[in-house]
């Protein structure tokens, strides 16, 4: 069993056994390795055993860690490593040293081993145990995605063989009651009626205290000699250790013999404790995987009910979008898709095409804001050889490429005014002229446009032609922002994680509960595109099985605070009054009349806005 040796400035060195799945180091007395010295934080670092390696990890980001004089935040420990926490020197050893034992060893019913030596070590047994643990970890890596019961049976066979026990059992707590999950005998066979072959009183003691226990002679032990289960089973030697994972009690690991008294030594309990720590991690991961598989199956069913083609949504506003989309898809009329950037406007356009009679024709997309102004005309309508510098050959445009299908004009609000005139003519006549060619070409297309701008405002500002607006906006489909779609954001986040985790071969299997809460609260100003990009980044950088809020840059500061109800009402009223004022061109009297309030109320909200009157507004009647 590995140890940590501390070299204090005064007094002899002290050794601490590393016998838990997670061993904590720091100044606070509650740490497994409580050390004191300059620069040591209350909870400085921890050593986590993952079944193969012992890894030192920081707990307090302010606490400095040196491994062999090199700064580290996380490192795999090997025999002989020198560790510096603050100004305190430690050494890691892969071998057992006399430490006085962990607390669990000092509370055994038998205080000495068979030789009467409390520090006796059977190094051959320990080495065999480490090998067994290594073999078990290797099998776990191969079978981690399969059924857990066969793996646990193999593990128990190894433990029974290693300890010399007659039988072993693994119990899980279900609704607070321990239930045998797997039980095996020395012949590597399953035990029938396994619950009747273990001592309830010993298991209950271990689960209540959460401490490992050796009973060398159960029938003679004053603590258990009156137990009906021990008398009935004629038990002699028993070891039982709790299964703990991150403070959660999962169950217990139990081995026993009714033939040999004093069969088990303290070193065997140490080994069983390490096995239990590894088994706890396995069980926790297995339970998590089973839960995630169930979540994935549930998500598939939910997506079946909540998907419209490739579009995910179940909120009322999206159901209205789907209803409208289904009606207009089969027609040939022009559609204008509006909404904030990143809401999925191109997905809607593709779904319109997929459900239209033009589905066998091409779907051609062009981003009107991504092409330089001097090239956009040629991109739309094509050009002939020699039409301009660099036109070394005739080339069709997007209109010709989309013939017989659908042309999607994304970011139509970015189109220059001079091109808007030509686009109006092309839409009206279904004829286009290539740049440098006077001969018109007939095209048979359906046009779908999209923008994140308010085109009505662009028309008022003289940046968008009204006649083009009415040509495009025969039917309008508005996509709501992600923040207004309720639980849709969680369904979309899970679907994106499932999709990109498979594509990237990531080990991430889901979100931590706190992450789902953070996703739901965050306003997502970049909408689905922002969510998608954050998930991709997390899958690349996350080292854990579950994505944490910080992996998505969703710390406490990222979410909007929940306002008190009165403040929220006041904020809503302020926005509503200012919106009504703008619709009335800044006329306070008319706004007050529409809202049914005194004009002085309107003046108060204007004062809150530093007395500004909306542009182009009139004062109306004096207040």
C-alpha positions in Angstrom: 0.0 0.0 0.0 1.6 3.3 -1.0 2.5 5.9 1.6 3.2 9.7 1.8 6.2 10.6 4.0 6.2 14.1 5.5 9.5 15.7 6.6 8.6 18.5 9.1 11.1 21.1 10.0 11.1 19.9 13.6 10.7 16.3 14.7 11.0 13.0 12.9 9.4 12.2 9.5 5.8 10.9 9.6 4.2 8.4 7.2 0.6 8.3 6.0 -1.0 5.3 4.3 -2.7 6.1 0.9 -5.5 3.5 1.3 -8.5 5.4 0.0 -9.8 6.0 -3.5 -9.3 9.7 -2.7 -6.8 10.9 -0.1 -6.8 14.6 0.8 -3.8 16.7 1.9 -3.8 20.1 3.7 -3.6 22.1 6.9 -7.2 21.3 8.1 -7.4 18.5 10.6 -10.1 16.8 8.6 -7.7 15.8 5.8 -6.4 12.3 5.5 -2.9 13.7 5.4 -3.0 16.7 7.8 0.3 18.7 7.5 1.2 22.1 8.7 3.7 24.6 7.4 4.1 27.9 5.4 2.1 28.1 2.2 -0.1 25.0 2.9 -3.8 25.6 2.3 -6.6 24.2 4.4 -7.5 21.8 1.6 -4.4 21.9 -0.7 -4.5 18.8 -2.9 -5.8 15.3 -3.2 -4.4 11.9 -4.4 -7.0 10.0 -6.5 -6.6 6.3 -7.4 -8.2 5.5 -10.8 -7.6 1.8 -10.6 -4.1 2.0 -12.2 -2.4 5.2 -11.2 -2.2 7.5 -8.2 -2.8 11.1 -9.5 -2.0 14.2 -7.5 -4.5 17.0 -8.2 -4.9 20.5 -6.8 -8.0 21.5 -4.7 -7.1 25.1 -3.9 -6.0 27.0 -7.0 -4.0 29.4 -4.7 -1.9 26.5 -3.3 1.4 25.9 -5.0 2.4 22.4 -6.0 5.9 21.2 -7.1 6.6 17.7 -8.3 10.4 17.1 -8.3 10.8 21.0 -8.3 8.5 21.5 -11.3 5.2 23.4 -10.9 2.2 21.2 -11.5 -1.6 21.3 -11.1 -2.0 17.6 -11.8 0.5 14.8 -12.1 0.7 11.0 -12.0 2.8 9.9 -9.0 5.6 7.4 -9.3 7.8 5.8 -6.6 10.3 8.3 -5.2 8.5 11.5 -6.4 9.3 14.5 -4.2 6.2 16.7 -3.6 6.3 20.3 -2.3 3.1 21.9 -1.0 3.8 25.5 -0.2 7.1 25.0 1.7 6.4 21.6 3.1 8.4 18.6 1.7 6.7 15.2 1.1 7.8 12.0 -0.6 5.6 9.4 -2.4 6.5 5.7 -2.0 4.8 2.8 -3.8 5.5 0.5 -0.9 4.0 0.2 2.5 5.7 1.7 5.5 4.9 1.6 9.2 2.3 4.4 9.7 0.3 3.3 12.6 -2.4 2.3 10.1 -5.5 4.1 9.0 -8.3 4.6 11.5 -10.2 1.6 10.3 -7.2 -0.7 11.3 -7.3 0.6 14.9 -10.9 -0.3 15.3 -10.8 -4.0 14.3 -12.1 -6.6 16.6 -8.7 -8.2 16.5 -5.8 -5.8 17.2 -2.9 -8.0 16.0 -2.3 -10.2 13.1 -1.5 -13.9 13.4 2.1 -13.2 14.4 1.1 -10.8 17.1 2.9 -8.0 15.2 0.7 -5.0 14.5 3.0 -3.8 11.7 3.5 -7.2 10.1 3.3 -7.0 6.3 2.9 -9.9 3.8 4.5 -8.2 0.8 4.0 -11.2 -1.4 0.3 -11.1 -0.7 0.2 -7.3 -1.3 2.1 -7.7 -4.6 -0.3 -10.3 -5.7 -3.2 -8.1 -4.7 -1.8 -5.2 -6.7 -1.5 -7.5 -9.7 -5.1 -8.6 -9.3 -6.2 -5.0 -9.1 -4.3 -4.2 -12.2 -5.8 -7.1 -14.1 -9.2 -6.1 -12.9 -8.7 -2.5 -14.1 -7.5 -3.8 -17.5 -10.7 -5.9 -17.9 -12.7 -2.9 -16.8 -11.3 -0.8 -19.6 -12.3 -3.5 -22.1 -15.8 -4.3 -20.7 -16.8 -1.0 -19.2 -19.5 -0.4 -21.8 -21.0 -3.9 -21.3 -23.1 -5.6 -18.6 -21.6 -5.0 -15.1 -22.7 -8.2 -13.3 -20.3 -10.6 -15.2 -17.5 -8.1 -14.5 -18.3 -8.0 -10.8 -18.5 -11.8 -10.7 -14.9 -12.0 -12.2 -13.8 -9.4 -9.6 -15.3 -11.4 -6.7 -13.6 -14.6 -7.9 -10.3 -12.8 -7.8 -11.0 -11.4 -4.3 -12.1 -14.8 -2.9 -9.0 -16.5 -4.4 -6.7 -13.8 -3.1 -8.0 -13.7 0.5 -8.6 -17.5 0.8 -12.2 -16.9 1.7 -15.0 -19.5 1.2 -17.3 -17.0 -0.4 -17.8 -13.3 -1.2 -20.7 -11.0 -1.9 -21.2 -7.5 -3.3 -24.2 -5.7 -1.9 -25.9 -2.5 -3.1 -28.1 -0.2 -1.2 -31.5 0.2 -2.7 -33.9 2.6 -0.9 -31.5 2.4 2.1 -31.6 -1.4 2.3 -28.6 -3.6 1.3 -29.3 -6.2 -1.4 -26.9 -8.8 -2.7 -26.0 -8.0 -6.4 -23.4 -10.8 -6.9 -22.4 -13.7 -4.7 -19.6 -16.2 -5.5 -18.0 -19.2 -3.8 -14.4 -20.5 -4.0 -15.4 -22.7 -6.9 -16.2 -19.6 -8.9 -19.9 -20.5 -8.9 -22.9 -18.3 -8.1 -24.4 -18.8 -4.6 -28.1 -19.5 -4.4 -29.9 -17.6 -1.6 -26.9 -15.4 -1.2 -28.7 -13.1 1.3 -28.8 -16.1 3.7 -25.1 -16.7 3.6 -23.9 -13.3 5.0 -24.1 -11.8 8.4 -26.7 -9.0 8.5 -25.3 -7.6 11.7 -21.8 -7.2 10.3 -23.0 -5.6 7.1 -25.3 -3.3 9.1 -22.3 -2.2 11.3 -20.2 -1.4 8.2 -22.9 0.5 6.5 -23.8 2.5 9.6 -20.2 3.4 10.4 -18.9 3.5 6.8 -15.7 1.9 8.2 -14.0 -1.4 7.1 -14.1 -4.3 9.6 -12.3 -7.6 10.3 -13.9 -10.1 12.7 -11.3 -12.9 13.3 -13.5 -15.2 15.4 -17.1 -14.2 15.0 -18.6 -16.7 17.4 -16.2 -15.6 20.2 -16.4 -11.9 19.4 -18.4 -10.1 22.2 -19.7 -7.6 19.7 -21.3 -10.2 17.4 -21.5 -13.5 19.3 -25.2 -13.1 20.1 -26.1 -12.3 16.4 -28.5 -14.9 15.1 -27.0 -14.8 11.6 -23.5 -15.4 12.9 -24.6 -18.3 15.1 -26.7 -19.8 12.3 -23.9 -19.5 9.7 -21.3 -20.7 12.2 -19.0 -17.9 11.0 -15.3 -17.7 11.9 -13.5 -15.1 9.8 -15.2 -12.1 8.1 -14.1 -9.0 6.3 -16.5 -6.3 5.1 -15.7 -2.9 3.6 -18.1 -0.1 2.5 -18.4 0.9 -1.1 -18.0 4.7 -1.2 -17.8 6.9 -4.2 -17.4 10.7 -3.7 -19.1 10.4 -0.3 -22.0 8.4 -1.6 -22.6 5.0 0.1 -23.3 2.5 -2.6 -23.1 -0.7 -0.6 -20.6 -3.1 0.8 -18.0 -5.8 -0.3 -18.1 -8.9 2.0 -15.9 -12.0 2.2 -16.1 -14.8 4.9 -15.1 -18.2 6.0 -16.8 -20.6 8.5 -13.7 -22.9 8.6 -10.7 -20.9 9.6 -10.4 -18.5 12.6 -8.1 -15.5 12.1 -7.9 -16.1 8.4 -7.6 -12.5 7.4 -4.7 -10.1 8.3 -4.8 -6.3 8.4 -2.9 -6.2 5.1 -5.7 -8.2 3.5 -8.2 -5.6 4.8 -6.0 -2.8 3.3 -6.1 -4.7 0.0 -9.9 -5.3 0.1 -10.4 -1.6 0.9 -8.5 -0.6 -2.2 -10.5 -3.1 -4.2 -13.7 -1.7 -2.7 -12.6 1.8 -3.7 -12.1 0.7 -7.3 -15.3 -1.3 -7.3 -17.1 1.8 -6.1 -15.8 3.8 -9.0 -16.8 1.0 -11.4 -20.3 0.8 -9.9 -20.8 4.5 -9.9 -19.7 4.7 -13.5 -21.8 1.7 -14.5 -24.9 3.2 -12.8 -24.1 6.5 -14.5 -23.8 4.8 -17.9 -27.0 2.9 -17.4 -28.7 6.1 -16.4 -27.3 7.9 -19.5 -28.3 5.0 -21.8 -31.8 5.4 -20.4 -31.6 9.1 -20.9 -30.4 8.6 -24.5 -33.3 6.2 -25.2 -35.7 8.7 -23.7 -34.1 11.5 -25.8 -34.5 9.4 -29.0 -38.2 9.0 -28.1 -38.6 12.6 -27.3 -36.8 13.7 -30.5 -39.2 11.4 -32.4 -42.1 13.4 -31.0 -40.4 16.8 -31.0 -38.6 16.8 -34.3 -39.8 18.3 -37.5 -37.4 16.9 -40.0 -34.0 18.0 -38.7 -35.5 20.8 -36.6 -36.0 20.2 -32.8 -38.7 22.0 -30.9 -41.7 21.4 -28.8 -42.6 24.9 -27.4 -45.8 26.6 -28.5 -43.9 29.1 -30.8 -42.0 26.4 -32.6 -45.2 24.3 -33.0 -46.7 27.3 -34.7 -43.6 27.5 -37.0 -44.0 23.9 -37.9 -47.7 24.3 -38.6 -47.1 27.3 -40.9 -44.1 25.5 -42.6 -46.2 22.5 -43.4 -48.8 24.6 -45.1 -46.5 26.7 -47.3 -44.0 24.0 -48.2 -46.2 22.4 -50.8 -46.7 25.7 -52.6 -44.3 27.7 -54.7 -44.7 31.1 -53.0 -41.8 33.1 -51.7 -41.0 32.8 -48.0 -39.1 35.3 -45.7 -37.6 33.7 -42.6 -36.8 36.2 -39.8 -35.2 35.9 -36.4 -32.0 36.5 -34.5 -28.7 35.2 -35.8 -28.1 31.5 -34.9 -31.7 30.5 -34.6 -31.6 28.0 -37.5 -33.0 29.8 -40.5 -31.2 27.7 -43.0 -32.6 24.5 -41.4 -36.1 25.9 -42.0 -35.2 26.8 -45.6 -33.9 23.2 -46.2 -37.0 21.7 -44.6 -39.3 23.9 -46.9 -37.3 22.5 -49.9 -37.4 18.9 -48.6 -41.2 19.0 -48.2 -41.9 20.8 -51.5 -42.5 19.4 -55.0 -39.0 20.6 -55.9 -37.3 18.2 -53.5 -35.6 16.4 -56.4 -34.2 19.7 -57.7 -31.1 21.5 -56.3 -31.1 23.5 -53.0 -28.7 26.4 -53.6 -27.7 28.8 -50.8 -25.9 32.1 -50.9 -25.0 34.4 -48.1 -25.6 37.9 -49.4 -23.5 39.5 -46.6 -20.4 37.3 -47.1 -19.5 38.2 -50.8 -17.8 41.5 -51.8 -20.2 44.0 -53.4 -18.3 44.0 -56.7 -18.7 40.2 -57.0 -22.2 39.7 -55.7 -23.9 40.3 -59.1 -21.8 37.8 -60.8 -22.4 35.3 -58.0 -26.2 35.7 -58.3 -26.6 35.9 -62.1 -23.3 34.6 -63.5 -21.0 36.2 -66.1 -19.6 35.6 -69.6 -16.0 35.4 -70.5 -14.2 38.8 -70.5 -17.1 40.5 -68.7 -14.5 41.9 -66.2 -10.9 41.4 -65.2 -10.4 37.8 -64.2 -13.4 36.5 -66.0 -11.4 34.0 -68.0 -14.5 31.8 -68.8 -18.2 32.0 -68.8 -19.8 30.9 -65.5 -23.4 30.4 -64.4 -24.7 32.1 -61.2 -26.7 30.9 -58.3 -30.0 31.5 -60.1 -29.0 29.2 -63.0 -27.6 26.6 -60.6 -30.9 26.5 -58.7 -33.0 26.0 -61.8 -35.7 23.5 -61.1 -35.1 23.8 -57.3 -34.9 26.3 -54.5 -32.6 29.4 -54.1 -32.0 30.4 -50.5 -30.9 34.0 -50.1 -29.4 34.2 -46.6 -28.8 37.6 -44.9 -30.9 39.4 -47.6 -30.8 42.6 -45.6 -27.1 42.9 -46.5 -27.7 43.1 -50.2 -26.6 46.4 -51.8 -29.4 48.7 -53.1 -28.2 48.6 -56.8 -28.5 44.7 -56.7 -31.9 44.9 -55.0 -33.3 46.6 -58.2 -32.0 43.7 -60.4 -33.2 41.1 -57.9 -36.7 42.6 -58.1 -36.7 42.3 -61.9 -35.4 38.7 -61.7 -38.1 37.7 -59.2 -40.8 39.4 -61.2 -39.8 38.1 -64.7 -38.1 34.9 -63.7 -35.4 36.0 -66.2 -31.8 36.8 -65.5 -28.9 38.4 -67.4 -25.3 37.3 -66.9 -22.9 40.1 -66.3 -21.5 41.1 -69.7 -24.4 39.4 -71.7 -27.5 41.1 -73.0 -29.4 37.8 -73.6 -31.8 36.9 -70.8 -32.0 33.4 -69.5 -35.2 31.9 -68.1 -35.0 30.3 -64.7 -37.6 28.2 -62.8 -36.9 28.6 -59.1 -38.5 29.1 -55.8 -36.9 31.9 -53.6 -36.6 31.7 -49.9 -34.9 34.6 -48.1 -33.8 35.1 -44.5 -32.5 38.0 -42.4 -31.8 38.9 -38.8 -32.6 42.5 -39.5 -36.0 44.2 -39.1 -36.6 45.0 -42.8 -39.4 47.4 -42.0 -36.9 49.6 -40.2 -34.4 49.2 -43.1 -37.1 50.4 -45.5 -37.7 53.5 -43.3 -34.0 54.2 -43.2 -33.8 53.8 -47.0 -31.5 50.8 -47.0 -34.0 48.3 -48.4 -36.4 48.5 -51.2 -40.1 48.2 -50.3 -41.0 46.5 -53.6 -38.4 43.8 -53.0 -39.6 43.4 -49.4 -43.1 42.6 -50.7 -41.8 40.3 -53.3 -39.9 38.2 -50.7 -42.3 38.5 -47.8 -45.3 36.7 -49.2 -45.3 34.5 -46.1 -43.2 35.3 -43.1 -41.9 32.6 -40.7 -40.4 34.1 -37.5 -38.0 31.9 -35.5 -38.1 32.7 -31.8 -34.7 33.1 -29.9 -33.5 30.2 -27.9 -34.1 32.0 -24.6 -37.8 32.1 -25.3 -38.2 28.4 -26.1 -38.3 26.9 -22.6 -37.0 23.4 -22.3 -36.2 23.1 -26.0 -32.7 24.3 -25.1 -32.1 21.2 -23.0 -33.4 18.8 -25.7 -31.2 20.6 -28.3 -28.2 20.5 -26.0 -28.5 16.8 -25.4 -29.1 16.1 -29.1 -26.0 18.1 -30.1 -23.9 16.4 -27.4 -24.9 13.0 -28.7 -24.2 13.9 -32.3 -20.8 15.5 -31.8 -19.5 13.1 -29.1 -19.9 10.3 -31.6 -18.3 12.3 -34.4 -15.3 13.3 -32.3 -14.9 10.0 -30.5 -15.2 11.9 -27.2 -15.4 10.1 -23.8 -17.9 12.6 -22.5 -21.3 10.9 -21.9 -23.5 13.7 -20.6 -24.1 16.8 -18.6 -23.8 17.2 -14.8 -27.1 18.2 -13.2 -25.7 21.7 -12.4 -24.8 22.1 -16.1 -28.4 21.4 -17.3 -29.6 24.1 -14.9 -27.0 26.6 -16.1 -27.9 25.9 -19.8 -31.6 26.5 -19.0 -30.9 29.8 -17.2 -28.4 31.3 -19.7 -30.0 33.7 -22.3 -27.8 32.4 -25.2 -27.5 35.7 -27.2 -26.0 33.7 -30.1 -28.8 31.1 -30.0 -28.3 27.6 -31.3 -25.1 28.4 -33.1 -23.5 29.7 -29.8 -24.7 26.6 -27.9 -23.4 24.3 -30.6 -19.9 25.9 -30.6 -19.7 25.8 -26.8 -20.6 22.1 -26.8 -17.9 21.4 -29.5 -15.3 23.2 -27.4 -16.3 21.3 -24.3 -16.1 18.0 -26.0 -12.5 18.8 -27.1 -11.2 20.2 -23.8 -13.3 18.4 -21.1 -11.4 15.6 -19.3 -14.3 14.3 -17.3 -17.3 12.0 -18.3 -19.8 14.8 -17.5 -19.6 18.3 -18.8 -19.5 20.9 -16.0 -20.9 24.4 -16.2 -17.4 25.9 -16.5 -16.7 23.7 -19.5 -19.4 25.7 -21.3 -18.2 29.0 -19.8 -21.4 29.1 -17.7 -20.1 30.1 -14.3 -22.3 32.0 -11.8 -21.5 35.3 -13.5 -22.8 34.0 -16.9 -26.4 33.7 -16.0 -28.8 36.6 -15.5 -29.8 37.1 -11.8 -33.4 36.4 -10.9 -34.9 39.8 -10.0 -37.4 40.3 -7.2 -40.9 40.3 -8.4 -41.5 44.0 -7.9 -38.3 45.0 -9.7 -39.2 42.6 -12.6 -42.7 44.2 -12.9 -41.2 47.6 -12.9 -38.7 46.7 -15.6 -41.4 45.1 -17.7 -43.7 48.2 -17.3 -40.8 50.5 -18.3 -40.1 48.6 -21.5 -43.8 48.4 -22.3 -44.4 52.1 -21.8 -41.3 53.1 -23.9 -42.4 50.7 -26.7 -45.9 52.2 -26.7 -44.4 55.7 -26.7 -42.3 54.8 -29.7 -45.4 53.4 -31.6 -47.1 56.8 -30.9 -44.1 58.7 -32.3 -43.2 60.0 -28.8 -46.6 61.5 -28.1 -47.0 61.2 -24.3 -50.7 62.2 -24.2 -51.7 59.7 -26.8 -49.6 57.0 -25.1 -51.1 57.8 -21.7 -54.6 57.5 -23.2 -53.8 54.2 -24.9 -52.3 52.8 -21.6 -55.1 54.2 -19.4 -52.7 56.1 -17.1 -52.0 59.7 -16.2 -49.5 61.5 -18.6 -47.3 62.1 -15.6 -46.6 58.4 -15.4 -45.3 58.5 -18.9 -43.1 61.5 -18.0 -41.7 59.5 -15.0 -40.5 56.7 -17.3 -39.0 59.3 -19.6 -37.2 60.8 -16.7 -35.8 57.4 -15.9 -34.5 57.4 -19.5 -32.8 60.7 -18.7 -35.7 62.7 -20.1 -35.1 61.6 -23.7 -38.0 61.7 -26.2 -37.8 59.0 -28.9 -36.4 60.2 -32.2 -38.9 62.2 -34.3 -41.3 62.3 -31.3 -43.6 65.1 -30.3 -44.3 66.3 -26.8 -48.1 66.4 -27.2 -50.0 68.1 -24.5 -48.1 69.6 -21.6 -48.0 67.5 -18.5 
